[in-house]
Every structure is written in C-alpha cells, then in structure tokens.
C-alpha cells in the first residue's frame, strides 16, 4: 500500500509500504492485504494524531479516486508512445520493489551461510528475476532531466542531493520496467487492456501526488507548484523516475523535492533484527509531544544522518525549552518583578534609537551589547522564514535558541530585581527591561508555533497575545523603539498557568519499538 498526506498547502509526504511485501506479510499473518493495510493505515493515523501533525488529505492507493487517476496516467504514457512491451531480467529486491544494477550490490551470506547478493544501501537480499513486462522509455528523458535540473538548481535540496541526482544522470539510464506479471502480484492495479500485468508499485504510488490534488480534472489548481518531502533512500524514484514519467505524460515536474536523511541509534541504523527501533508513541509519552517534536527538528540535519539517544533528548529539551525559554518567561512575569502583571511601557529615553550602536555613551541606559542583541531579534523573523522555506528547520531553531540565550543575558545583565521602584528613572528603566524581554518572548512564541504548538500557545496566551495577533506576516518587534505605537503596552497579561515546560527526567530505559502490525 502507499499512504500519502498533504501536510501543508503545497507539501506532501509519502509513507510507502511495498505491495509485494504487503502481499507476503498478509499471507504470513493469515489475513488479506486489504485487512493488513487497514491496520497499517490506522497506525499511521495514530502516529500523526499523537504527534499533532495536521494534514489536508490522507489518501490510500486502494481508493477509487486514486485508481482512476493511475489508469488515466497510464493511458497518457501509452498514448504518448512512452511504453512498450519487452523482456526484462536482473537482480530484483522485493522489499524495495525495484531492480538493482551490479554496481549497487554486494556479496554476503544468508542465514543458512549460503552466498547471496544484497543491496549495498539497505542490505536487503536480491534475486535474479526474468519477466515480460511493460517498459518505460526512461533513456529518452536523460537530456530533458538534465536540462530541468540545470535550469532549476533549487528543484532538489539540500544541495548535496541535487549533486547526487546530476551524477546519476551522467551515468547510463536504462529503460524502466513499469509492470509485473499478474501471477506474481495480484495486489495492485491491473494494466488497462492487459489483465496479465499489474502496474509497477512505484508508478502506482507516485501518482498519489496527482490523485490527491484532483488529477486528471482539477490538479491544475495545485500542480506543479508542489513540494515533495522524501527520504534519501527513495530519491532516485522521486528525482529521476517521477519527473521523467511526468514529462512523458505531458506534465511538469514538481517545483521542489526536499530530501532528508535518516536517524541512527547510538551510531547504528535502526533495525528490527538489532532491536533498536525507536517507538515514537513511547517517546511522546516520555518527552511530551512538543518536547519530542522540538528535539527531532532541532537536531535533524537533512544533509546527513543524525544520531538518536535518550540522554540527548533530555539534555536538549531541558536546556532550551525548560530552562532557557521557560525560565525567561517565569522570571520576566514574576510578581516580584512585574507586580502589576501587565505589558509595561517602553521608554525611548532609556533605550533611544541610534544609527550606530557603538556610539551610545551618554544616550540612555542601554549598552552597545543591548543594541546588538535587539538587532539580532529584529532580524530573526526573516531569518527563520527563509530557513523554514529552505527546509533548514534546524538552523531556524538554532537562531531562535541563540536569541533566547541573548535575552536571558540581557535580563541578567541589568538585574531588574535590584532596581529601586521608588525612583521614577529606575522604574522607567525597569519597565523597559521587562517590555523588551516580553517583546522577545512574543517573537519566539510566534516563530515556534509550527514546532511546539502547545507550548507556544501557552506562552502567547500568558502574554495576552490574541489568536489573530499570532501570524508571521504581521509580526512586529519593539514598535516603540521604531517610533510606532505598540498595541501590547499596558495590556493585562494572561493567566499564570504555571511552569511553561517541565524539566524532563532521564529515561530509565530506551524507547524501543514494541508495537506490532
């Protein structure tokens, strides 16, 4: 089966389980492929719900709308002369549903000690297979694919994966088998006008990107302004085969393909045989949904595999969410510091606007370091928006974490708890310190909404920021510093709901996957 959901207005994610594997697994479990797929689909739904991942659609290849789209797509390939019937033989990998060239194979021994060939990348065993199938004229699209990528250097990112695809396109690009004998694979969509063949799983699966946006009637409202989010192990299917299939069917390739690497555990690839597969349900229960989301997005670098271990989760989340962000909110809203429980006023005399912050002597209470810090926070929304758009979420969170540390330093540097409230000048400076700190927190809460939605909501509610004031496009910072009015000044803060993010306890045992399909 193939599960797909559109996670944002134009980004879609494929969750793929090979049809042959499903057919074999269902037989081993004494159930039918549809029943097994229903259970698998339910697990995906549960995982998304637990992780607070919203989506506009969740489609399955068993749905009539998708099967109709696949048959229409196949017809477009056939009518365009991109298909022919021929004999195909080679090393076939059942778990990956593809033929592999000798260059991607290695010699190993199976469980009985017999020599066998396996995929270099995944370690899955391959078997020599010979079939009469429908073939796709992939070789005819080598030059069009090269031109597409050279004309669109942002089509695949991060850049190392763009380079990898260009390298593939410099090698031979043999025609692609796009069907399997029906006698071998009953679980799938039959080839139109040829009931002896089943459409190849990857052609079937990839068309999900079209069927979910209304292909063949209304897809033009979305296509090709779409972004695919894929794992590096299925890059060739998405960045070589899929664009070529689309061109052959008279459609443009997707606007962008965003590629991510994998998580390892203590330096090893996750594997059921090693017993080190991390259970996301257990992690969410242990670290909270926001804590786990923050860790994965903060530490996940798309360009390379990243290592997971429980101690790292606890360290990162406690340091950056519980201590730095939560501590800052607690200190700046404490009744001992802010007894009126309001968003205090900003004083231009204490923090005057300057053209060169290195020449601030005698111009107020703010130091050159304060001006540098405020400039960093002012530039943060655009930085974060660019990093989000560039699929560099970890860099966006790195910038936010740095600014949170700078804000804590600003607050600590000026020791507002030491200021004399009875002195009007001191009170002005105290209010300004708190105002700047709350403004920073408002910016951080707004920017963190896609990453830690529940925590960001609590933070913004504590600052009395209304739902309609939480958008990125209308985000302002220190309006009074720039000579404009601030709608938050004098506003009563929201209710104190306690600690923003509780510190995590070190896990007694690793969060190993125990769920069974």
Secondary structure, DSSP 8 states (H G I E B T S, - for coil): -EEEEE-SSSEEEEEE--HHHHHHHHHHHTS-HHHHHHHHHHHHHHHHHHTT---SEEEETTSHHHHHHHHHHHHHHHHTT-EEEEEEEEEEETTTTEEE-GGGEEEEE-TTS-EEEEETTT--B-EEEEEEEEEE-GGGGHHHHHHHHHH-TTSEESHHHHHHHHHHTTS----EE-EEETTT--SS-EETTEEEEEE-HHHHHHTHHHHTTTTTTSGGGTTTS-EEEEEGGGHHIIIIIHHHHHHHTT----SEEEEE--EEETTEE--TTTT--B-HHHHHHHH-HHHHHHHHHHH--TTS-EEE-HHHHHHHHIIIIIIIIHHHHHHHH-TTT-TT-B-----TTTB---S-TT--TTSBS--HHHHHHHHHHHHHHHHHHHHHHTT-HHHHHHHHHHHHHHHHHHHHHHTGGGS-TTSHHHHHHHHHHHHHHHHHHHHHHHHTTTTSHHHHHHHHHHTT--GGG--STT----TGGGTS--TTTT-B-----S-SS------SS--B-----
